[in-house]
Amino acid sequence: MKQADFLHMILPFKDKLYRLAKRLLVSSEEAEDATQEVLLKLWSKKTKIETYTNVEAFAMTMTKNYCLDKLKSKQASNLKLVHSNYTDENTSLERELELKDSVNFVHEIMNQLPDQQKIIIQLRDIEQYDFEEIAKVVNMNPTAIRVALSRARKYIREELTKKHNYGVS
């Protein structure tokens, strides 16, 4: 496989790899490193890559596994979950601060979720993957994914409800 063919195959989902890595590792630098590592591993498998039925799912699985390994390593003490891709230029400063506070609170809640639920939330709600694609990445059946997603969303909803009903910061 030529480099141009490889890039043509990989570039459409490279940003998804980065976002998944960022979801799990928090640090932009760590996410960039993870994405680079996965791309290097894919390049080293370039002779076999065309035999995979879904290269994107394979790459997402590689990214997930790499990030989980990274989190389990000794360096993990400095890593936590963060995701911020929301910007709206037409908001007032006060509203912007409220939104940032809410987003930060959701991050805190999501940080309490098990890794598997974090990954499923990222893939479904952020990346808009369908359940069959997620199943390939997390190696679960679609029904189990729906249950895990439902539990994660329920937990987030309950925690947000507690905060807004009780005014707890």
FENPESUL-V532781 format. One record per helix or strand of 2 or more residues. SS is the DSSP state (@ for helix, = for strand). FROM is the first residue (numbers start at 1). TO is the last residue. If there is no record, write none. Layout:
[[SS	FROM	TO] [SS	FROM	TO]]
This chain:
[[@	3	25] [@	28	44] [@	49	51] [@	55	72] [@	74	78] [@	93	111] [@	115	126] [@	131	138] [@	142	166]]
